[in-house]
Amino acid sequence: MTDKEIVLAFVKAINDHDVNKIYDLMTDDHTFIDGSGGKHSGRSDMKKGWQNYYQMFPDYSIEITDILESDSLIGLFGYASGTYKIKNNKTNSNFWKTTAAWKAIVEDQKIKLWQVYCDYTSLMEKIKKD
């Protein structure tokens, strides 16, 4: 598989909420950097992190509109969205969607780095209202 195909398989696993596939696609020393700059390392901890995230946002997904490649560095651009489960309501006011970008570094056919760039302001406002 090419680096781009590996990254797209990772995106598919995220959108499918396939935590085992996400886990399989990460290096042992995988690093995840969230939209607020928080850094998380190790694929075992990240497996738990993804499981917890899907409990909070059971329909979380990312939509990729553009991809840039430079060797093992892949830049993805598009949207992130989901519904904050803790605050279910009939008006769907707990749904959020924001522009986003992701930086992925592939090493030995696995994702070594997954970094998210997005503005979580509207999401945090929804969570704080809960």
N, C-alpha and C positions, 0 to 999 in steps of 0.2 A: 504494500500500500504506500502511496505517496504521503507526505506530511499533511497535505491538504485533505486527503481522504481520511486520515486518522482524526484530524480535527473535526471534520464533518461527522464522523462516526461518534465522536464525543458529544457533539451538539445533538445528534439524534438520540443518544442515550439519555442526555439531560431532558430532552423533550418527551421521551418515552417513560421518564422517571425510573429508568433501569439502573438502580444503584449498583448492582453487581457488575454491569457492563462499564459503568463509569469507573468503578474500582479497578477493573481489569485494564482499562486504558490509561491509568495513572502510573507514573514511575513510583518506586518506593519512597523517594524523597520529594514527591510532588509538593508544589507550593501553590496555594490558592490565595489571591489577594482580592478582597471584596471591594465594593464600590466606595467604601469609606476609608480604604487603605489598610484595613485589618489584614494581617498576614497569618495564614494557617499552613502548617507543614505536616507532611506524612499522610499517606493514602488511607491508613486505617482510621485516623481521626476524621479525614475528609469523608469517608464512607458514612460515618455517624452523622457528620454535618449535613450531608445531602439528605439522609433519611429524615432528620429533624426539619430541614427546610421544606421538604415536601409535605410534612405534616402541617406546617404553618401555611403553605401555599400549594394546595393539592392540584392546582391546574397551572403551575408555573411553566412558562415556556419562553424560548428565545426564538426570534425570527431574524434570520440573516439576510441582509439585502446586498451586501458587498463584501468581497474578500480581497485582501492584499497579501502577497507572499514575498518573503525574502529569506531564502534558504530554509532553516528550521523555524523561523519566526513567521507566524500567521496572524494577520490583523483581520478581525471580523467586525462588521458594523450592522446595526439593525435596531431591534426593539426587544425589551424584556417586559414580560407581563405576568400577572397572576392575581388571584383573589385571596385576600387575607382571611383564612378560615376562621380565626377566633371571633371574628365579627361578621357572622353571616346575616344578611338582611335581604329583603325582597327587592330593594331598589338597586342592588348590586353596587352600592357606593363603596364597597370594600375592594373593588377591582381597581388595579393600577396598571398603567402601561407607560413606559418611558423609552426614550432613545437610549441606546447603549452601544458600547464597543467592548471587544474582548481581545486580549493579547494572549496568544498561545505559543509556547515553545515546545517543540517535539524533539525527543531524544530517544533513540533506539526504539522507534515505532510506538512510543507512549507519550502522554502529555506530562511534561516536566513542570510547566508553569501554566496556570489559567488565571488571568487577571481581568477583572471586570471594571469598566469605566462607565458610570452612569450616575444620574442624579436621583437619589432615593428620597428626596424631600417629600413628595406626595405620599409615598409609602409610609414613611415615618409618621406623617400626620395622621394617617389612618390607624396606625398601631397605637399612637398616643391617645387617640379618642377612645380606645377600648377600655 
